[in-house]
Amino acid sequence: MPVKRGTPGGAEVASGAMRDVGGPWHGQWMETLRLRPWSDDDLPLLRAANTADMTTHLNGPESAQQVEERHRRYLGLDPTEARMFAVLDAHDVPVGAIGYWTVEWRDESAFETGWFVLPAAQGRGVASRALALLIEDARAHPAGLGYLVAFPAVENAASNGVCRRAGFRAGGSVSRPVPRIRAALARVGTRPAPAS
């Protein structure tokens, strides 16, 4: 197993590794999952994810104009501050998206992450593997930030499970435009943890 780095509170995050999520779909299919930087071709992926079921834990579906604006924002991200990826299966078919961006978290800069997986690929460990790949990318990012945070809705058992499997630790509940979200925190850098 790769070297582990400690997180505040004594939790551990495996460096560049993912805990086995098991299942008959695990193995070669999961090993060939990859992240590709967001491209012009990814607008249909955002449109496919813009359904009531897919946005239950967010603010609901966006208008067509909002989806197109989101796509343009992703294309225009400054890679020194944020990265967005399409999640591709073994056949290079987009099955989801994941990204991270710079935020202020408890008085220091950190990366925040968010993701989605299309319904046909859900329940196969795609989000967990994509998050493991994203953590590797965040660790290598030149900004050298110490933390990656996620804010899944309290009721979003799947995303909370993804965070747990990736070694995130609970950081408490916070209020945001989406009610009742839980903060989750993973150590991605080598800087010492801030004093509690």
N, C-alpha and C positions, 0 to 999 in steps of 0.2 A: 504494500500500500504506500502511496506517496507520503511525503512528510506532511505532518499536520501542523496547522497554525492555530493558536489559541484565540478564543473570542472572549469578550468581556463576560464575566460570570462563569468562566471555566468551560464553556461548551467548546467543542472542537468542530472544525470544518475540514474535510479532507481536501488537500490541495490538488485541484485538477482531477478529482475522482468523484464518482457518484455511487451511492449505496445501491446494491442490487435491488431492483424493483420487481424482479421475477416475472413469471407469466410466460405463456407459449410464444408471445410476440417478441420477447427479449432475445437478444443475440445479434445475429448478423444485421437484421433490419435496423435495430437500435444503434449498432456500432457504425452504420453508414449514414445515420442522420447527421446533417451538417447545417451550419448557418451560412447564409450568403448575404452580403450587404444589400440593403434595400435598393430596388431598382425601379425604373419606369414600368416594368412588367408586373409590378406587385399591386397595382390598384384593384384588380379583381379579387385578390386575397382579402383586402379590407372590405370590399363590398360583400363578400361571402360571409364575413364575420359580423356584419352589421344587421343582425337579426335580434328579435326580442329575446330568444333563448340565449344567444351568445352574449348579450349585454345585460342580463338579469342583475348581475352584481355591480353594474356601473350605473350610468344615468339613462339607460335605454338606447335604442338605435338613434343614429345621427341621420340628418338629412343627407341627400346625395351631395349637396354642396359641401357640407361639413366633412364627409368622407374624402372628397377630392382635396379639400384644404389640408386634412390630416396627411394624405399621401404627399402633397407638396412639401409639408413641413418635414416629413421623414426624409424626402429627397434632399432637402436643404440643410440637414443637420450638420453642425460643425463637429467633425470627428474628434476634436480636442475636448469637446464637452458632452457628446452624446453619440450613440450608435444604434442603428435599428437594423434588424436582420429578418429575412424570410427563413423559416425553418423548412428544410427540404428533406424528403424521404430518400430512400435508396435509389429511386428512379428520378430524382431531381424534381419531384412534384411538390409544390408548396403545400404544407399541411398546417402552417401556423406562422406566428411572428413573435419575436421577442426583442427587447431592446433595453438600453439603459441610458440615463442622462444624469447630469450633475444637479444636485439639490443641496440645501443646507439641512442638516439633521443634527439636532442637539448641539448647535453652535459650531459645527464643523462641516466642511464639504464632504459629500458622500455621493455615491451613485445610487439612483433609484431604478428598479427594474419593473417591467410589466410584460405580460405575454397573453397570447390566446392560441388555442389549438382548435382547428375545425372539427365539427362533430364526428366525421368519419374516422378521424385519427385519435379521438379521445379514448382514455382508458387503456392506452398502450404504453404509457411512460414517456410520451413525446415531450411534454412540458418539463419533466424531470431531467431528461437527457439534454434538452435545449438549454435549461438553466445551468447544468453542469458545464456545457460548452461556453455559455455566456460568462460564467464565473472565471473560466480560464482566460477569456478575452479581457475581462475587467482587471484581472490580476496583472496582465501584460500591458495595460493602458499606461501611456507615459505620464498621466496625471498622478499616478501612484496613490490614489485615494485609499483610505483604510477600510471603508465599509460599503456594502451593497445592501440597500434596504428595499423591502417590498411592502405593499399595503393591501393585502387581500381582504375582501369583506369578511366579517366574522362568520357569516353564513356560508361562505364559499369553501366548503370542505375540501374540494379538489385542489384549489390553489394553496390552501393552508397545508395540505399534505405535501404538495410539491416543495414548499418552503421547508418543512420538517425534514424531508428526505435529502434536501440539499445542505442540511446542517444549519439552517437559520435558527436563531433563537427568538422567542417571543419578546417583543419590545413594548408591550402594552397596547391598549386601544387608543385611538386618536379620532378626533372629529375632522372631517373633510367634507367637500361637497357631496361625497357618497357617504351616507351614514353608516356608523358601526363598522369601522375597519380596524384591522389589527396590524400593528407594525411588526415586521419581522426583520431581523438583522443578521447579516453574515459578514465575517471578517474576510476581506480580500487583499488587504495590504499588509505591510510589515511594520507600520508605525505602532508604537505602544498604544494600548487602549486608554481613552480619556478617563480621568478620575470620576467615580460615580457620585 
